[in-house]
Every structure is written in structure tokens, then in C-alpha cells.
């Protein structure tokens, strides 16, 4: 995957909003156990993806600083 720093930030932010949406869905009353389980699993999966992207973003930061230093 080759995303720019800006694109990576946008995706991380979108994942965070989607995770918050899952939190809101989990607050609904009357959810069946399988719905709760699916939402919780999806929320964990979103968090794992977000963590990977944050690591990728962090790996891009030294490169960006190096480019600015060369200016």
C-alpha cells in the first residue's frame, strides 16, 4: 500500500468516525445477541486496521521531515 500522508490521515479519521458509529449502534436497545456480536467484532477489526494505518503514518513522518530539511 502506498498512500500519501494526507490520504492516510483521512482514512484514519474515517475509520474513527465509523468506529464511533458502531458505538452508537451498540447503544440501541433491543439488539439481538448476534447483532451485538457482529458490531463488537467489526469494531475490533476497525481498531486493528486503524492501528496498522497509524503505524504506516508514523513511518511516513520521518520521510516527510527529511524532505523538509532538504529544502
PyMOL commands that set and color helices and strands:
alter all, ss='L'
color gray80, all
select helices_A, chain A and resi 5-26+33-70
alter helices_A, ss='H'
color red, helices_A
deselect
rebuild
show_as cartoon
